[in-house]
Amino acid sequence: MRKLHGDHIFHLPFRENDFAVAPAIRERAEALWRDEKTVALADEAYRDYLSPEGALVHADVQGGNVLLANGRTRLLDAEIAHVGDEAFDVGILIAHLVVAAATRSEQAALRDAVATTLEAYTDARGGRHAAAHGRVFRHAGIELVRRTLGAARLAITAPEPSGLRVLDLGLRWLRNAPANAAEALAGE
């Protein structure tokens, strides 16, 4: 399951495929597939994803897998949970929190979602994981690319203007992983 899930995240969006996407998004995808440096970054992240080091990772933290009941939060659908880099879960969460704001260029909502999530992550770890923010954004970037070009595309990323905004943000975070929320959203 872990390898299949990893292929969908790190491989399919970064290789030539015939998924139905809008023409301008297809053009950007084709340029990405020829960009050896960016593809190598995704491949490196995939190797890290498969490395059994770190903490217990849910591996699919998104709104449909979060249950809020009796004032507590529970994660559902954990069949791909594994030991790995906890920055992966935080990155996936950030990607899902920002995708709607990114499609509409809502800078304030985007900023708030990213800053609040990173602050909670850092606080939960006693401040010692601030150095992992670059990995968080690398994973968030890959997830944004996947949700625009991969097999699990989101309907909200299908139209050209919004899909291109999400794709561009994902590629920027992947290629130049920011160290903090302010850096991540500079220019947004």
DRENDO-37889 format. One record per residue (C-alpha): x, y, z; residue number from 1; residue in three letters. Coordinates in Angstrom, 3 decimals, decimal comma. Example, Ala and Ser with C-alpha at 12.3 -4.5 7.8 and 13.67 -1.06 7.14 Angstrom:
# DRENDO-37889
+----------+----------+----------+-----+------+
:       px :       py :       pz : seq : type :
+----------+----------+----------+-----+------+
:   12,300 :   -4,500 :    7,800 :   1 :  ALA :
:   13,670 :   -1,060 :    7,140 :   2 :  SER :
+----------+----------+----------+-----+------+
//
This chain:
# DRENDO-37889
+----------+----------+----------+-----+------+
:       px :       py :       pz : seq : type :
+----------+----------+----------+-----+------+
:    0,000 :    0,000 :    0,000 :   1 :  MET :
:    2,774 :    2,417 :    0,924 :   2 :  ARG :
:    4,539 :    1,984 :   -2,429 :   3 :  LYS :
:    1,291 :    2,304 :   -4,390 :   4 :  LEU :
:    0,423 :    5,472 :   -2,464 :   5 :  HIS :
:    3,943 :    6,798 :   -2,964 :   6 :  GLY :
:    3,778 :    6,143 :   -6,716 :   7 :  ASP :
:    0,615 :    8,247 :   -6,891 :   8 :  HIS :
:    2,217 :   11,100 :   -4,963 :   9 :  ILE :
:    5,811 :   11,214 :   -6,156 :  10 :  PHE :
:    5,873 :    9,446 :   -9,509 :  11 :  HIS :
:    2,700 :    9,840 :  -11,618 :  12 :  LEU :
:    2,434 :   13,655 :  -11,560 :  13 :  PRO :
:    6,121 :   14,052 :  -12,411 :  14 :  PHE :
:    6,173 :   11,708 :  -15,426 :  15 :  ARG :
:    4,420 :   11,856 :  -18,752 :  16 :  GLU :
:    0,821 :   10,739 :  -18,385 :  17 :  ASN :
:   -2,434 :   11,094 :  -20,289 :  18 :  ASP :
:   -4,613 :   12,483 :  -17,501 :  19 :  PHE :
:   -7,212 :   14,906 :  -18,852 :  20 :  ALA :
:   -6,176 :   18,437 :  -17,870 :  21 :  VAL :
:   -6,826 :   21,846 :  -19,419 :  22 :  ALA :
:   -4,475 :   22,853 :  -22,279 :  23 :  PRO :
:   -2,459 :   25,474 :  -20,362 :  24 :  ALA :
:   -2,049 :   23,066 :  -17,436 :  25 :  ILE :
:   -0,961 :   20,307 :  -19,866 :  26 :  ARG :
:    1,642 :   22,657 :  -21,322 :  27 :  GLU :
:    3,006 :   23,399 :  -17,844 :  28 :  ARG :
:    2,956 :   19,665 :  -17,019 :  29 :  ALA :
:    4,960 :   18,815 :  -20,128 :  30 :  GLU :
:    7,584 :   21,396 :  -19,151 :  31 :  ALA :
:    7,722 :   19,879 :  -15,660 :  32 :  LEU :
:    8,217 :   16,357 :  -17,023 :  33 :  TRP :
:   11,263 :   17,599 :  -18,953 :  34 :  ARG :
:   12,649 :   19,453 :  -15,912 :  35 :  ASP :
:   15,166 :   16,889 :  -14,643 :  36 :  GLU :
:   16,083 :   18,925 :  -11,573 :  37 :  LYS :
:   12,490 :   19,176 :  -10,320 :  38 :  THR :
:   11,773 :   15,524 :  -11,104 :  39 :  VAL :
:   14,931 :   14,626 :   -9,139 :  40 :  ALA :
:   13,596 :   16,598 :   -6,148 :  41 :  LEU :
:   10,369 :   14,567 :   -6,261 :  42 :  ALA :
:   12,385 :   11,345 :   -6,562 :  43 :  ASP :
:   14,501 :   12,334 :   -3,549 :  44 :  GLU :
:   11,353 :   13,067 :   -1,537 :  45 :  ALA :
:    9,998 :    9,659 :   -2,562 :  46 :  TYR :
:   13,139 :    7,929 :   -1,275 :  47 :  ARG :
:   12,717 :    9,813 :    2,014 :  48 :  ASP :
:    9,033 :    8,815 :    2,117 :  49 :  TYR :
:    9,985 :    5,145 :    1,824 :  50 :  LEU :
:   12,658 :    5,402 :    4,538 :  51 :  SER :
:   11,334 :    3,842 :    7,765 :  52 :  PRO :
:   12,692 :    6,522 :   10,089 :  53 :  GLU :
:   10,985 :    9,088 :   12,299 :  54 :  GLY :
:    7,497 :    8,936 :   13,749 :  55 :  ALA :
:    4,177 :    7,293 :   13,029 :  56 :  LEU :
:    2,792 :    9,007 :    9,920 :  57 :  VAL :
:   -0,889 :    8,848 :    8,965 :  58 :  HIS :
:    0,036 :    9,614 :    5,314 :  59 :  ALA :
:   -3,371 :   10,944 :    4,223 :  60 :  ASP :
:   -4,221 :   13,928 :    6,426 :  61 :  VAL :
:   -7,021 :   15,713 :    4,588 :  62 :  GLN :
:  -10,458 :   17,003 :    5,508 :  63 :  GLY :
:  -12,286 :   13,795 :    4,587 :  64 :  GLY :
:  -10,137 :   11,831 :    7,042 :  65 :  ASN :
:  -10,606 :   14,112 :   10,045 :  66 :  VAL :
:  -13,401 :   13,458 :   12,527 :  67 :  LEU :
:  -14,292 :   16,076 :   15,121 :  68 :  LEU :
:  -16,367 :   14,585 :   17,929 :  69 :  ALA :
:  -16,846 :   15,548 :   21,573 :  70 :  ASN :
:  -14,214 :   18,263 :   21,293 :  71 :  GLY :
:  -11,560 :   15,826 :   20,085 :  72 :  ARG :
:   -9,929 :   15,304 :   16,732 :  73 :  THR :
:   -9,512 :   11,822 :   15,298 :  74 :  ARG :
:   -7,824 :   10,771 :   12,073 :  75 :  LEU :
:   -9,648 :    8,120 :   10,049 :  76 :  LEU :
:   -8,650 :    5,915 :    7,144 :  77 :  ASP :
:   -5,152 :    4,998 :    8,308 :  78 :  ALA :
:   -4,462 :    1,980 :    6,070 :  79 :  GLU :
:   -1,313 :    3,632 :    4,707 :  80 :  ILE :
:    0,045 :    4,747 :    8,078 :  81 :  ALA :
:    3,736 :    3,969 :    8,520 :  82 :  HIS :
:    6,894 :    5,087 :   10,257 :  83 :  VAL :
:    8,369 :    8,029 :    8,379 :  84 :  GLY :
:    8,987 :   11,754 :    8,319 :  85 :  ASP :
:    6,310 :   13,562 :   10,324 :  86 :  GLU :
:    6,855 :   16,617 :    8,119 :  87 :  ALA :
:    5,024 :   14,620 :    5,426 :  88 :  PHE :
:    1,713 :   14,704 :    7,327 :  89 :  ASP :
:    2,081 :   18,397 :    8,122 :  90 :  VAL :
:    2,873 :   19,160 :    4,476 :  91 :  GLY :
:   -0,147 :   17,208 :    3,212 :  92 :  ILE :
:   -2,351 :   19,008 :    5,725 :  93 :  LEU :
:   -1,035 :   22,422 :    4,649 :  94 :  ILE :
:   -1,577 :   21,567 :    0,982 :  95 :  ALA :
:   -5,208 :   20,668 :    1,636 :  96 :  HIS :
:   -5,765 :   23,730 :    3,794 :  97 :  LEU :
:   -4,398 :   26,120 :    1,184 :  98 :  VAL :
:   -5,636 :   24,645 :   -2,093 :  99 :  VAL :
:   -8,985 :   26,475 :   -2,072 : 100 :  ALA :
:   -7,398 :   29,758 :   -0,985 : 101 :  ALA :
:   -4,691 :   29,376 :   -3,624 : 102 :  ALA :
:   -7,225 :   28,825 :   -6,414 : 103 :  THR :
:   -8,911 :   32,095 :   -5,491 : 104 :  ARG :
:   -5,713 :   34,021 :   -4,686 : 105 :  SER :
:   -6,962 :   34,650 :   -1,137 : 106 :  GLU :
:   -3,697 :   35,722 :    0,417 : 107 :  GLN :
:   -5,028 :   36,332 :    3,945 : 108 :  ALA :
:   -6,653 :   32,897 :    4,187 : 109 :  ALA :
:   -3,573 :   31,277 :    2,693 : 110 :  LEU :
:   -1,277 :   33,059 :    5,146 : 111 :  ARG :
:   -3,446 :   32,183 :    8,138 : 112 :  ASP :
:   -3,730 :   28,485 :    7,262 : 113 :  ALA :
:    0,008 :   28,094 :    6,751 : 114 :  VAL :
:    1,107 :   30,157 :    9,757 : 115 :  ALA :
:   -1,368 :   28,537 :   12,161 : 116 :  THR :
:   -0,464 :   25,005 :   11,085 : 117 :  THR :
:    3,293 :   25,600 :   11,306 : 118 :  LEU :
:    2,920 :   27,274 :   14,689 : 119 :  GLU :
:    0,896 :   24,343 :   16,047 : 120 :  ALA :
:    3,413 :   21,851 :   14,635 : 121 :  TYR :
:    6,363 :   23,697 :   16,153 : 122 :  THR :
:    4,607 :   24,237 :   19,506 : 123 :  ASP :
:    3,584 :   20,576 :   19,719 : 124 :  ALA :
:    7,247 :   19,630 :   19,416 : 125 :  ARG :
:    8,512 :   22,145 :   21,959 : 126 :  GLY :
:    9,904 :   24,408 :   19,246 : 127 :  GLY :
:   12,490 :   21,892 :   18,117 : 128 :  ARG :
:   10,998 :   21,169 :   14,696 : 129 :  HIS :
:   11,222 :   24,622 :   13,183 : 130 :  ALA :
:   14,160 :   23,304 :   11,155 : 131 :  ALA :
:   11,798 :   20,803 :    9,487 : 132 :  ALA :
:    9,670 :   23,525 :    7,880 : 133 :  HIS :
:   11,576 :   23,178 :    4,596 : 134 :  GLY :
:   10,577 :   19,502 :    4,427 : 135 :  ARG :
:    6,992 :   20,437 :    5,297 : 136 :  VAL :
:    6,823 :   22,846 :    2,344 : 137 :  PHE :
:    8,529 :   20,384 :    0,007 : 138 :  ARG :
:    5,823 :   17,814 :    0,814 : 139 :  HIS :
:    3,072 :   20,439 :    0,556 : 140 :  ALA :
:    4,400 :   21,463 :   -2,851 : 141 :  GLY :
:    4,436 :   17,883 :   -4,090 : 142 :  ILE :
:    0,860 :   17,393 :   -2,872 : 143 :  GLU :
:   -0,287 :   20,544 :   -4,698 : 144 :  LEU :
:    1,342 :   19,257 :   -7,899 : 145 :  VAL :
:   -0,284 :   15,851 :   -7,385 : 146 :  ARG :
:   -3,717 :   17,369 :   -6,850 : 147 :  ARG :
:   -3,337 :   19,298 :  -10,110 : 148 :  THR :
:   -1,537 :   16,803 :  -12,399 : 149 :  LEU :
:   -1,829 :   13,370 :  -10,779 : 150 :  GLY :
:   -4,421 :   10,613 :  -10,689 : 151 :  ALA :
:   -6,110 :   12,185 :   -7,633 : 152 :  ALA :
:   -6,734 :   15,626 :   -9,144 : 153 :  ARG :
:   -9,135 :   17,941 :   -7,365 : 154 :  LEU :
:  -12,041 :   19,449 :   -9,310 : 155 :  ALA :
:  -11,130 :   22,879 :   -7,963 : 156 :  ILE :
:   -7,762 :   22,697 :   -9,772 : 157 :  THR :
:   -9,265 :   21,752 :  -13,157 : 158 :  ALA :
:   -9,963 :   25,251 :  -14,555 : 159 :  PRO :
:   -6,859 :   26,854 :  -16,017 : 160 :  GLU :
:   -6,497 :   29,981 :  -13,903 : 161 :  PRO :
:   -6,995 :   28,243 :  -10,563 : 162 :  SER :
:   -5,128 :   25,080 :  -11,535 : 163 :  GLY :
:   -2,157 :   27,101 :  -12,723 : 164 :  LEU :
:   -2,066 :   29,072 :   -9,445 : 165 :  ARG :
:   -2,059 :   25,846 :   -7,401 : 166 :  VAL :
:    0,517 :   24,209 :   -9,668 : 167 :  LEU :
:    2,797 :   27,260 :   -9,572 : 168 :  ASP :
:    2,619 :   27,461 :   -5,773 : 169 :  LEU :
:    3,365 :   23,740 :   -5,486 : 170 :  GLY :
:    6,337 :   23,944 :   -7,826 : 171 :  LEU :
:    7,704 :   27,009 :   -6,041 : 172 :  ARG :
:    7,529 :   25,237 :   -2,670 : 173 :  TRP :
:    9,083 :   22,074 :   -4,084 : 174 :  LEU :
:   11,913 :   23,807 :   -5,909 : 175 :  ARG :
:   12,771 :   26,360 :   -3,205 : 176 :  ASN :
:   11,413 :   24,923 :    0,034 : 177 :  ALA :
:   10,717 :   27,914 :    2,303 : 178 :  PRO :
:   11,985 :   27,922 :    5,882 : 179 :  ALA :
:    8,899 :   29,621 :    7,360 : 180 :  ASN :
:    5,371 :   30,839 :    6,589 : 181 :  ALA :
:    6,436 :   34,376 :    5,695 : 182 :  ALA :
:    8,956 :   33,088 :    3,154 : 183 :  GLU :
:    6,412 :   30,579 :    1,808 : 184 :  ALA :
:    3,909 :   33,292 :    1,065 : 185 :  LEU :
:    6,202 :   36,050 :   -0,153 : 186 :  ALA :
:    4,740 :   37,304 :   -3,394 : 187 :  GLY :
:    1,340 :   35,699 :   -2,840 : 188 :  GLU :
+----------+----------+----------+-----+------+
//
